[in-house]
Amino acid sequence: MSVREGPRATRGAKLLGLAATILIVCGLAMVAPTGLAHADRNQCAPAGANGATALPKDLTTTAGLGHDDNNTTASVEPLSAVDDSTLGLQDPGVLTVGTLSDAPPSVCVNATGTFSGFDNQLLLAIAKKLGLQVRFVSTDFSALLAQVASRRFDVGSASVKATAARRHTVSFTNGYDFGYYALVVPTGSPIKNFSDLADGQRIGVVQGTVEESYVVGDLHLQPVKYPGFATVYANLKTRQIDAWVAPASLAANLMKPGDPVAVVANAFTPGDFVAYAVAKDNPSLLAALNSGLDAVIADGTWAQLYSEWVPRPLPPGWKPGSKAAPYPTLPDFAAVAASHHHDAPGPTAPKSLLAQLGDQFFDWNLYREAVPALLMTGLPNTLILANSALAIGLVLGMGLAIAGMAKARWLRWPARVYTDIFRGLPEVVIILIVGMGIGPLVGGLTNNNPYPLGIAALGLMASAYIGEILRSGIQSVDAGQLEAARALGFSYPAAMRLVVVPQGIRRVLPALVNQAIALLKGSALVYFLGLVAQERELFQVGRDLNAQTGNLSPLVAAGLFYLLLTVPLTHLVNYIDVRLRRGSPRGGKDEPAEIVASTFSQGLV
């Protein structure tokens, strides 16, 4: 046995062990018996009229809920008067809509990977009345209104409450739904009403929502802010937070029998209905959407979709659409809810914390459902984003490294400023600046698709780090190497290209691989720019499945895919690094690198 076989065998055993572990996990997920209690937990599906709920008692006698006469139009123009050429759409005949994927039943991605929910299905019906196609694009709620205002999207569809503060940024259609808050707490909590909330308590909200504004502006408290609804609910169930101020319909959709939580109170902001957001400088589109909304109310489409997705009684004094729109005909949801009251499950024995964590992270049925979507959609997009950005980063990084070592200040200083800026700013800020700042300027080249902008943003960030890695590697090469190459007749560029740079890259190869791994993970931030369903990367696919089911297992499955990419890559670069340091074997034996270098030098002399 040669000297090299021991370490190689050890590395091989590690890789085989890793592969076996992944195969076992995936195998368990694929062959897990369907006999496990696994109901259809797809929350992005219509509950139907039989799933009706009654309006909370503390809201049934309150007038003005969702009623805003000052911002509701008296009437609308007829559909025949709508001119598609004046709507100011990004693409003629296509309504580009910014929406969310994690807020069922209003806005979400269903089991087939299609954007759905009450808000989006209603907008599809409105667009059909106007003769328009619809392209839904996923984004983050905190960025949605800014993206609508900058005309990144023609419309924002995300159960947005039309508050006075938001009207300074965008315009809103007439209301198509109403909304109110629910106070959700862990079972047995001493908190019974909003007045019980106080400083020192961890009150969860989703960042950028009216619930956050309510807690800060009305209750004068500082909440714990989360990026998504499924995340805050998971933290509530494990008692990481004391309460959640939530959109009532969404909270009711997330809560399942047996969950250790309860709704203890409801509240509302009078006058703020739910509406679609449109840029302030596009009144033609706003008027057209209002016309389409009245049309779907008049033909019964609104009532049908409302009964399927969010069946609950309308509050006193409120109806959708303009003041001239007919009052919709709806079933008696209160009576339907009362007739099913006896079917409500009784108290469920509380689960231990360990059992709750097991349910949240190790649901094998959900692993089995998640793997195909992660494999077919998430994995290819993650590889495209990361590899394309890495190629950009390597090319620009080499240029920055050479410029950073130049004697001329006009080369060195711009490289240093670029590096300081792109290494100093958070990744998400750079992605938003590139996507929302440069995006409108190059919309003609990218066809208003943020996918290439996400690659560019990742590549620009990577180049700053890679440039510093390459510069340090090149400068670590002994100066005698360059001098020896010049003495042998190499020009300076040839000596750098053939002698110094290869040695410098070899020395920093592990650091370059670490940067490639960081790019793989950083690709998850591209969803801030807004992606269509087919462009989602691993994290976003897992996040959408998490929102559909309220379970964290799809995110863990996405994490396993990241491990499948990064761990073998790390072992591979370690193997290559060892081979480069030891040199190629000759005659079955390794020659020390120092002896090879010495012999090479003597031969040249």
For each residue, the residues with C-beta under 8 A, 3 or more apart:
1: 5 6
2: 5 585 588 589
3: 6 589 590
4: 7 8 582 585 590
5: 1 2 8 9
6: 1 3 9 10
7: 4 10 11 578
8: 4 5 11 12
9: 5 6 12 13
10: 6 7 13 14
11: 7 8 14 15 571 574 575
12: 8 9 15 16
13: 9 10 16 17
14: 10 11 17 18 571
15: 11 12 18 19 568 571
16: 12 13 19 20
17: 13 14 20 21
18: 14 15 21 22 567 568 571
19: 15 16 22 23
20: 16 17 23 24
21: 17 18 24 25
22: 18 19 25 26 560 563 564
23: 19 20 26 27
24: 20 21 27 28
25: 21 22 28 29 367 560
26: 22 23 29 30 367 371 560
27: 23 24 30 31
28: 24 25 31 32 364 367
29: 25 26 32 364 367 368 371 557
30: 26 27 368 371
31: 27 28
32: 28 29 36 364 365 367 368
33: 36
34: 38 365
35:
36: 32 33 364 365
37:
38: 34 41 365
39:
40: 45
41: 38 256 548 549 550 551
42: 45 110 111 548 549
43: 104 105 108 253 254 547 548 549 550
44: 104 105 108 109 110 111 116 117 547 548
45: 40 42 105 110 111
46: 105 308 309
47: 50 51 105 253 308 309 311
48: 51 307 308 311
49: 52 307 308 311 331 333 336
50: 47 336 340
51: 47 48 311
52: 49 311 312 331 333 334 336 337 340
53: 252 311 312 333 337
54: 312 313 333 334 337 338
55: 59 60 312 313 315 334
56: 59 60 180 248 266
57: 60
58: 62 265 266
59: 55 56 62 65 180 266 268 315
60: 55 56 57 313 315 316
61: 316
62: 58 59 65 268 270 315 316
63: 67 316 317
64: 67 270 271 317
65: 59 62 178 180 268 270 315 316 317 318
66: 175 177 178 179 268 271 272 273 274 315 318
67: 63 64 270 271 273 315 317 318
68: 71 72 162 175 271 272 273
69: 72 323
70: 271
71: 68 162 167 172
72: 68 69 174 175 273 322 323
73: 76 174 290 322 323
74: 322 323 324
75: 322 323 324
76: 73 174 287 290 291 293 294 321 322 324 325
77: 81 82 287 291
78: 81 291
79: 82 129 130 291 292 295
80:
81: 77 78 291
82: 77 79 87 130 287 288 291
83: 86 87 284
84: 87 89 92 93 130 131 132
85: 92
86: 83 284
87: 82 83 84 154 282 284 285 288
88: 151 154 279 282 284 285
89: 84 92 93 94 95 96 132 154 285
90: 94 96 151 154 443 448
91: 94 96 135 448
92: 84 85 89
93: 84 89 131 132 133
94: 89 90 91 132 133 134 135
95: 89 123 127 132 133 134 135 154 155
96: 89 90 91 135 137 153 154 155 448
97: 120 123 134 135 136 137 153 154 155 156 157
98: 137 139 144 147 148 152 153 155 156 157 158 530
99: 107 115 119 120 136 137 138 139 156 157 158
100: 103 107 108 138 139 140 141 144 158
101: 107 108 109 115 138 540 543 544 547
102: 108 228 229 230 543 544 546 547
103: 100 106 107 108 117 141 158 159 229 247 250 547
104: 43 44 107 108 117 250 253 254 547 548
105: 43 44 45 46 47 108 117 118 249 250 253 309 310
106: 103 117 118 119 158 159 177 247 249 250 309 310
107: 99 100 101 103 104 115 117 119 120 157 158 159
108: 43 44 100 101 102 103 104 105 115 116 117 544 547 548
109: 44 101 113 114 115 116 138 533 544 547 548
110: 42 44 45 113 114 115 116 548
111: 42 44 45 548
112:
113: 109 110 373 377 533 534
114: 109 110 533
115: 99 101 107 108 109 110 120 136 138 533
116: 44 108 109 110 120 121
117: 44 103 104 105 106 107 108 120 121 309
118: 105 106 121 122 177 305 306 308 309 310
119: 99 106 107 122 123 157 158 159 176 177 274 276
120: 97 99 107 115 116 117 123 124 136 157
121: 116 117 118 124 125 305 309
122: 118 119 125 126 176 296 301 302 305
123: 95 97 119 120 126 127 134 155 157 276
124: 120 121 127 128 134
125: 121 122 128 129 292 296 301 302 305
126: 122 123 129 130 289 292 293 295 296
127: 95 123 124 130 132 133 134 292
128: 124 125 131 132
129: 79 125 126 291 292 295 296
130: 79 82 84 126 127 288 289 291 292
131: 84 93 128
132: 84 89 93 94 95 127 128
133: 93 94 95 127
134: 94 95 97 123 124 127
135: 91 94 95 96 97 532
136: 97 99 115 120 157 532 533
137: 96 97 98 99 153 530 531 532
138: 99 100 101 109 115 527 530 531 532 533 536 540 544
139: 98 99 100 143 144 147 153 527 528 529 530
140: 100 143 144 227 527 528
141: 100 103 144 158 206 207 208 209
142: 207 208 227
143: 139 140 146 147 432 436 528
144: 98 100 139 140 141 147 148 153 156 158 160 277
145: 148 149 156 160 166 169 170 277
146: 143 149 150 169 436
147: 98 139 143 144 150 152 153 156 436 530
148: 98 144 145 151 152 153 154 155 156 170 277 278 279
149: 145 146 169 170 279 280
150: 146 147 279 436 440
151: 88 90 148 154 279 282 440
152: 98 147 148 435 436 439 440 448 450 530
153: 96 97 98 137 139 144 147 148 156 530
154: 87 88 89 90 95 96 97 148 151 278 279 282 285
155: 95 96 97 98 123 148 276 277 278 285 289
156: 97 98 99 144 145 147 148 153 160 170 276 277 278
157: 97 98 99 107 119 120 123 136 160 276 277
158: 98 99 100 103 106 107 119 141 144
159: 103 106 107 119 177 179 247 250 274
160: 144 145 156 157 166 172 274 275 276 277
161: 166 179 210 269 272 273 274 275
162: 68 71 166 167 172 175 272 273 274 275
163: 166 167 210 213 269 272
164: 167 168
165: 168 213
166: 145 160 161 162 163 169 170 172 277
167: 71 162 163 164 170 171 172
168: 164 165
169: 145 146 149 166 280
170: 145 148 149 156 166 167 277 278 279 280
171: 167 277 278 279 280 282 283 286
172: 71 160 162 166 167 275 276 277 278
173: 176 275 276 278 286 289 290 293
174: 72 73 76 273 275 290 293 294 320 321 322 325
175: 66 68 72 162 178 273 274 275 318 320 321
176: 119 122 173 273 274 275 276 293 302 320 321
177: 66 106 118 119 159 273 274 306 310 320
178: 65 66 175 273 274 314 315 318
179: 66 159 161 210 247 248 249 268 272 273 274
180: 56 59 65 248 266 267 268
181: 211 214 245 246 247 248 266 267 268
182: 245 246 247 248 251 252 263 265 266
183: 191 193 194 197 243 244 245 246 263 264 265 266 267
184: 233 236 243 244 245 246 251 255 261 262 263 264
185: 189 191 236 242 243 244 261 262 264
186: 189 236 237 239 242 260 261 262
187: 260 261 262 350
188:
189: 185 186 242 243 262 264
190: 196
191: 183 185 196 197 201 242 243 264
192: 196 264 265
193: 183 196 264 265
194: 183 197 219 245 265 267
195:
196: 190 191 192 193
197: 183 191 194 201 203 215 219 221 243
198: 201 221
199: 221 222
200:
201: 191 197 198 221 242 243
202: 224 240 241 242 243
203: 197 215 221 223 224 241 242 243 244 245
204: 223 224 226 232 235 236 241 243 244 245
205: 209 211 212 215 223 224 225 226 232 244 245
206: 141 209 211 212 225 226 227 228 229 232
207: 141 142 212 225 226 227
208: 141 142 212
209: 141 205 206 212 213 247
210: 161 163 179 213 214 269 272
211: 181 205 206 214 215 245 246 247
212: 205 206 207 208 209 215 216 223 225
213: 163 165 209 210 216 217 218
214: 181 210 211 217 218 219 245 267 269
215: 197 203 205 211 212 218 219 221 223 245
216: 212 213 219 220 221 222 223
217: 213 214 220
218: 213 214 215
219: 194 197 214 215 216
220: 216 217
221: 197 198 199 201 203 215 216
222: 199 216
223: 203 204 205 212 215 216 245
224: 202 203 204 205 241
225: 205 206 207 212
226: 204 205 206 207 229 231 232 235
227: 140 142 206 207 231
228: 102 206 231 232 543 547
229: 102 103 206 226 232 233 246 247 250 254 547
230: 102 233 234 254 543 546 547 550 552
231: 226 227 228 234 235
232: 204 205 206 226 228 229 235 236 241 244 246
233: 184 229 230 236 237 244 246 251 254 261 550
234: 230 231 237 238 360 550 552
235: 204 226 231 232 238 240 241
236: 184 185 186 204 232 233 239 240 241 243 244 261
237: 186 233 234 259 260 261 356 360
238: 234 235 353 356 357 360
239: 186 236 242
240: 202 235 236
241: 202 203 204 224 232 235 236 244
242: 185 186 189 191 201 202 203 239
243: 183 184 185 189 191 197 201 202 203 204 236
244: 183 184 185 203 204 205 232 233 236 241 251
245: 181 182 183 184 194 203 204 205 211 214 215 223
246: 181 182 183 184 211 229 232 233 250 251
247: 103 106 159 179 181 182 209 211 229 250 251
248: 56 179 180 181 182 251 252 263 266
249: 105 106 179 252 253 310 312
250: 103 104 105 106 159 229 246 247 253 254
251: 182 184 233 244 246 247 248 254 255 263
252: 53 182 248 249 255 263
253: 43 47 104 105 249 250
254: 43 104 229 230 233 250 251 550
255: 184 251 252 259 261 263
256: 41 259 550
257: 345 348
258: 345 348 351
259: 237 255 256
260: 186 187 237 350 351 356
261: 184 185 186 187 233 236 237 255
262: 184 185 186 187 189
263: 182 183 184 248 251 252 255 266
264: 183 184 185 189 191 192 193
265: 58 182 183 192 193 194
266: 56 58 59 180 181 182 183 248 263
267: 180 181 183 194 214
268: 59 62 65 66 179 180 181
269: 161 163 210 214 272
270: 62 64 65 67
271: 64 66 67 68 70
272: 66 68 161 162 163 179 210 269
273: 66 67 68 72 161 162 174 175 176 177 178 179 318
274: 66 119 159 160 161 162 175 176 177 178 179
275: 160 161 162 172 173 174 175 176
276: 119 123 155 156 157 160 172 173 176 289
277: 144 145 148 155 156 157 160 166 170 171 172
278: 148 154 155 156 170 171 172 173 282 285 286 289
279: 88 148 149 150 151 154 170 171 282 285
280: 149 169 170 171
281:
282: 87 88 151 154 171 278 279 285 286
283: 171 286 287
284: 83 86 87 88 287 288
285: 87 88 89 154 155 278 279 282 288 289
286: 171 173 278 282 283 289 290
287: 76 77 82 283 284 290 291
288: 82 87 130 284 285 291 292
289: 126 130 155 173 276 278 285 286 292 293
290: 73 76 173 174 286 287 293 294 321 322
291: 76 77 78 79 81 82 129 130 287 288 294 295
292: 79 125 126 127 129 130 288 289 295 296
293: 76 126 173 174 176 289 290 296 297 302 320 321 322 325
294: 76 174 290 291 297 298 321 322 324 325
295: 79 126 129 291 292 298 299
296: 122 125 126 129 292 293 299 301 302
297: 293 294 301 302 303 320 321 325 326 328
298: 294 295 325 326
299: 295 296
300: 303 304 328 329
301: 122 125 296 297 304 305
302: 122 125 176 293 296 297 305 306 320 321 328
303: 297 300 306 307 328 329 330
304: 300 301 307 308
305: 118 121 122 125 301 302 308 309
306: 118 177 302 303 309 310 311 328 330
307: 48 49 303 304 311 330 331
308: 46 47 48 49 118 304 305 311
309: 46 47 105 106 117 118 121 305 306
310: 105 106 118 177 249 306
311: 47 48 49 51 52 53 306 307 308 331 333 336
312: 52 53 54 55 249 333
313: 54 55 60 330 333 334
314: 178 318 319 328 330
315: 55 59 60 62 65 66 67 178 318
316: 60 61 62 63 65
317: 63 64 65 67
318: 65 66 67 175 178 273 314 315
319: 314 325 327 328
320: 174 175 176 177 293 297 302 325 328
321: 76 174 175 176 290 293 294 297 302 324 325
322: 72 73 74 75 76 174 290 293 294 325
323: 69 72 73 74 75
324: 74 75 76 294 321
325: 76 174 293 294 297 298 319 320 321 322
326: 297 298
327: 319
328: 297 300 302 303 306 314 319 320
329: 300 303
330: 303 306 307 313 314 333
331: 49 52 307 311 336
332: 335 336
333: 49 52 53 54 311 312 313 330 336 337
334: 52 54 55 313 337 338
335: 332 338 339
336: 49 50 52 311 331 332 333 339 340
337: 52 53 54 333 334 340 341
338: 54 334 335 341
339: 335 336
340: 50 52 336 337 343 344
341: 337 338 344
342:
343: 340
344: 340 341
345: 257 258 348
346:
347:
348: 257 258 345
349:
350: 187 260
351: 258 260 355 356 359
352: 355 356
353: 238 356 357
354: 357 358
355: 351 352 358 359
356: 237 238 260 351 352 353 359 360
357: 238 353 354 360 361
358: 354 355 361 362
359: 351 355 356 362 363 551
360: 234 237 238 356 357 363 551 552 553
361: 357 358 552 553 556
362: 358 359 553 556
363: 359 360 366 367 551 553
364: 28 29 32 36 367 368
365: 32 34 36 38 368 369
366: 363 369 370 545 549 551 553 554 557
367: 25 26 28 29 32 363 364 370 371 553 554 556 557
368: 29 30 32 364 365 371
369: 365 366 372 373 545 554
370: 366 367 373 374 541 542 545 553 554 557 558
371: 26 29 30 367 368 374 375 557
372: 369 375 376
373: 113 369 370 376 377 378 541 545
374: 370 371 377 378 379 538 541 542 557 558 561
375: 371 372 378 379 561
376: 372 373 379 380
377: 113 373 374 380 381 533 534 536 541
378: 373 374 375 381 382 536 537 538 539 540 541 542 558 561
379: 374 375 376 382 383 538 561
380: 376 377 383 384
381: 377 378 384 385 523 535 536 537 538
382: 378 379 385 386 520 523 537 538 561 565
383: 379 380 386 387 565
384: 380 381 387 388 455
385: 381 382 388 389 454 455 458 519 523 526 537
386: 382 383 389 390 458 516 519 520 523
387: 383 384 390 391
388: 384 385 391 392 455 459
389: 385 386 392 393 455 458 459 461 462 519 523
390: 386 387 393 394 459 462 515 516 519
391: 387 388 394 395 459
392: 388 389 395 396 455 456 458 459 460 462 463
393: 389 390 396 397 458 459 461 462 463 465 466 515 519
394: 390 391 397 398 463 466
395: 391 392 398 399 463
396: 392 393 399 400 459 460 463 466 467
397: 393 394 400 401 462 463 464 465 466 467 469 470
398: 394 395 401 402 466 467 470
399: 395 396 402 403 467
400: 396 397 403 404 415 418 419 463 464 466 467 468 470 471
401: 397 398 404 405 466 467 468 470 471 474
402: 398 399 405 406
403: 399 400 406 411 412 414 415
404: 400 401 412 415 416 419 467 468 471
405: 401 402 412 471 474 475
406: 402 403 411 412 415
407: 412
408: 411 412
409: 412 413
410: 413 414
411: 403 406 408 414 415
412: 403 404 405 406 407 408 409 415 416
413: 409 410 416 417
414: 403 410 411 417 418
415: 400 403 404 406 411 412 418 419 467
416: 404 412 413 419 420
417: 413 414 420 421
418: 400 414 415 421 422 464
419: 400 404 415 416 422 423 464 467 468
420: 416 417 423 424
421: 417 418 424 425 464
422: 418 419 425 430 460 461 463 464
423: 419 420 464 465 468
424: 420 421
425: 421 422 429 430
426: 429 430
427: 430 431 461 522 525
428: 431 432 525 528
429: 425 426 432 433
430: 422 425 426 427 433 434 457 460 461
431: 427 428 434 435 454 457 458 525 526 528 529
432: 143 428 429 435 436 437 528 529
433: 429 430 436 437 438 457
434: 430 431 437 438 439 453 456 457 460
435: 152 431 432 438 439 450 453 454 457 528 529 530
436: 143 146 147 150 152 432 433 439 440 529
437: 432 433 434 440 441
438: 433 434 435 441 442 453 456
439: 152 434 435 436 442 443 446 448 450 453 529
440: 150 151 152 436 437 443
441: 437 438
442: 438 439 445 446 453
443: 90 439 440 446 447 448
444: 447
445: 442
446: 439 442 443 449 450 451 452 453
447: 443 444
448: 90 91 96 152 439 443
449: 446 452 453
450: 152 435 439 446 453 454 526 529 530 531
451: 446 454 455 526 531 535
452: 446 449 455 456
453: 434 435 438 439 442 446 449 450 456 457 529
454: 385 431 435 450 451 457 458 523 526 529 531
455: 384 385 388 389 392 451 452 458 459
456: 392 434 438 452 453 459 460
457: 430 431 433 434 435 453 454 460 461 526
458: 385 386 389 392 393 431 454 455 461 462 519 522 523 526
459: 388 389 390 391 392 393 396 455 456 462 463
460: 392 396 422 430 434 456 457 463 464
461: 389 393 422 427 430 457 458 464 465 522
462: 389 390 392 393 397 458 459 465 466 515 518 519
463: 392 393 394 395 396 397 400 422 459 460 466 467
464: 397 400 418 419 421 422 423 460 461 467 468
465: 393 397 423 461 462 468 469 515 518
466: 393 394 396 397 398 400 401 462 463 469 470 512 515
467: 396 397 398 399 400 401 404 415 419 463 464 470 471
468: 400 401 404 419 423 464 465 471 472
469: 397 465 466 472 473 508 511 512 515
470: 397 398 400 401 466 467 473 474 504 505 508
471: 400 401 404 405 467 468 474 475
472: 468 469 475 476 508
473: 469 470 476 477 504 505 506 507 508 511
474: 401 405 470 471 477 496 500 501 504
475: 405 471 472 504
476: 472 473 504 507
477: 473 474 481 482 500 503 504 507
478: 481
479: 482 483
480: 483 484
481: 477 478 484 485 499 500 503
482: 477 479 485 486 495 496 499 500
483: 479 480 486 487
484: 480 481 487 488 499 601
485: 481 482 488 490 494 495 498 499 500
486: 482 483 489 490 492 495
487: 483 484
488: 484 485 604
489: 486
490: 485 486 494 495 498 499
491: 494 495
492: 486 495 496
493: 496 497
494: 485 490 491 497 498
495: 482 485 486 490 491 492 498 499 500
496: 474 482 492 493 499 500 501
497: 493 494 501
498: 485 490 494 495 501 502
499: 481 482 484 485 490 495 496 502 503
500: 474 477 481 482 485 495 496 503 504
501: 474 496 497 498 504 505
502: 498 499 505 506
503: 477 481 499 500 506 507
504: 470 473 474 475 476 477 500 501 507 508
505: 470 473 501 502 508 509 512
506: 473 502 503 509 577 580
507: 473 476 477 503 504
508: 469 470 472 473 504 505 511 512
509: 505 506 512 513 573 576 577 580
510: 513 514 573 574 577
511: 469 473 508 514 515
512: 466 469 505 508 509 515 516
513: 509 510 516 517 569 570 573
514: 510 511 517 518
515: 390 393 462 465 466 469 511 512 518 519
516: 386 390 512 513 519 520 569
517: 513 514 520 521 566 569 570
518: 462 465 514 515 521 522
519: 385 386 389 390 393 458 462 515 516 522 523
520: 382 386 516 517 523 562 565 566
521: 517 518 524 562 566
522: 427 458 461 518 519 525
523: 381 382 385 386 389 454 458 519 520 526 537 539
524: 521 527 537 538 539 540
525: 427 428 431 522 528
526: 385 431 450 451 454 457 458 523 529 531 537
527: 138 139 140 524 530 531 536 537 539 540 543
528: 139 140 143 428 431 432 435 525
529: 139 431 432 435 436 439 450 453 454 526
530: 98 137 138 139 147 152 153 435 450 527
531: 137 138 450 451 454 526 527 535 536 540
532: 135 136 137 138 535
533: 109 113 114 115 136 138 377 536
534: 113 377
535: 381 451 531 532
536: 138 377 378 381 527 531 533 540 541 544
537: 378 381 382 385 523 524 526 527 540 541
538: 374 378 379 381 382 524 541 542 558 561 562
539: 378 523 524 527 542 543 555 558
540: 101 138 378 524 527 531 536 537 543 544
541: 370 373 374 377 378 536 537 538 544 545 554 558
542: 370 374 378 538 539 545 546 554 555 556 557 558 559
543: 101 102 228 230 527 539 540 546 547 554 555 558
544: 101 102 108 109 138 536 540 541 547 548
545: 366 369 370 373 541 542 548 549 554 555
546: 102 230 542 543 549 550 551 552 554 555
547: 43 44 101 102 103 104 108 109 228 229 230 543 544 550
548: 41 42 43 44 104 108 109 110 111 544 545
549: 41 42 43 366 545 546 553 554
550: 41 43 230 233 234 254 256 546 547
551: 41 359 360 363 366 546 554
552: 230 234 360 361 546 555 556
553: 360 361 362 363 366 367 370 549 556 557
554: 366 367 369 370 541 542 543 545 546 549 551 557 558
555: 539 542 543 545 546 552 558 559
556: 361 362 367 542 552 553 559 560
557: 29 366 367 370 371 374 542 553 554 560 561
558: 370 374 378 538 539 541 542 543 554 555 561 562
559: 542 555 556 562 563
560: 22 25 26 556 557 563 564
561: 374 375 378 379 382 538 557 558 564 565
562: 520 521 538 558 559 565 566
563: 22 559 560 566 567
564: 22 560 561 567 568
565: 382 383 520 561 562 568 569
566: 517 520 521 562 563 569 570
567: 18 563 564 570 571
568: 15 18 564 565 571 572
569: 513 516 517 565 566 572 573
570: 513 517 566 567 573 574
571: 11 14 15 18 567 568 574 575
572: 568 569 575 576
573: 509 510 513 569 570 576 577
574: 11 510 570 571 577 578
575: 11 571 572 578 579
576: 509 572 573 579 580
577: 506 509 510 573 574 580 581
578: 7 574 575 581 582
579: 575 576 582 583 584
580: 506 509 576 577 583
581: 577 578 593
582: 4 578 579 590 592 593
583: 579 580 590 591 592 593 596
584: 579
585: 2 4 588 589 590 591
586: 589 591
587:
588: 2 585
589: 2 3 585 586
590: 3 4 582 583 585
591: 583 585 586 595 596
592: 582 583 595 596
593: 581 582 583 596 597
594: 597 598
595: 591 592 598 599
596: 583 591 592 593 599 600
597: 593 594 600 601
598: 594 595 601 602
599: 595 596 602 603
600: 596 597 603 604
601: 484 597 598 604 605
602: 598 599 605
603: 599 600
604: 488 600 601
605: 601 602
